[in-house]
């Protein structure tokens, strides 16, 4: 169980770094595309109860 938690933690850290990189690229390049804006609206509308918990992973 501890190994699984450590592995998940490492993946989350890599994911956070990737998201930060994407944010920096988007900020330097200007506005989001219409597609990205639409996907962002959808993601923000998603209810937290539909999220997958770490326990289910």
C-alpha positions as CSV (number, residue, x, y, z in Angstrom):
1,X,0.0,0.0,0.0
2,X,2.8,2.4,0.9
3,X,4.5,1.7,-2.5
4,X,1.2,2.5,-4.3
5,X,0.9,5.7,-2.4
6,X,4.4,6.7,-3.2
7,X,3.9,5.9,-6.9
8,X,0.7,7.9,-7.0
9,X,2.5,10.8,-5.3
10,X,5.3,10.7,-7.8
11,X,2.9,10.7,-10.7
12,X,1.0,13.7,-9.2
13,X,4.2,15.6,-8.8
14,X,5.1,15.0,-12.5
15,X,1.5,15.9,-13.5
16,X,1.7,19.2,-11.5
17,X,5.0,20.0,-13.2
18,X,3.5,19.3,-16.6
19,X,0.5,21.5,-15.9
20,X,2.8,24.3,-14.7
21,X,4.8,24.0,-18.0
22,X,1.6,24.1,-20.1
23,X,0.4,27.2,-18.2
24,X,3.7,29.0,-18.8
25,X,3.6,28.2,-22.5
26,X,0.0,29.4,-22.8
27,X,0.8,32.6,-20.9
28,X,3.7,33.4,-23.2
29,X,1.9,32.5,-26.4
30,X,-1.2,34.6,-25.7
31,X,-4.8,33.6,-25.6
32,X,-6.3,30.1,-25.6
33,X,-7.9,28.7,-28.7
34,X,-11.7,28.4,-28.8
35,X,-11.3,24.7,-28.4
36,X,-9.3,25.1,-25.2
37,X,-11.7,27.6,-23.9
38,X,-14.6,25.3,-24.5
39,X,-12.8,22.4,-22.8
40,X,-11.9,24.6,-19.8
41,X,-15.5,25.6,-19.4
42,X,-16.5,21.9,-19.4
43,X,-13.8,21.0,-16.9
44,X,-14.8,23.8,-14.5
45,X,-18.5,22.7,-14.7
46,X,-17.6,19.1,-13.7
47,X,-19.0,18.4,-10.2
48,X,-16.4,17.3,-7.6
49,X,-18.5,14.2,-6.8
50,X,-17.7,12.9,-10.3
51,X,-14.0,13.0,-9.7
52,X,-12.1,9.8,-9.2
53,X,-10.7,9.5,-5.6
54,X,-7.2,8.4,-4.9
55,X,-8.6,5.4,-3.1
56,X,-10.3,4.2,-6.3
57,X,-7.0,4.5,-8.2
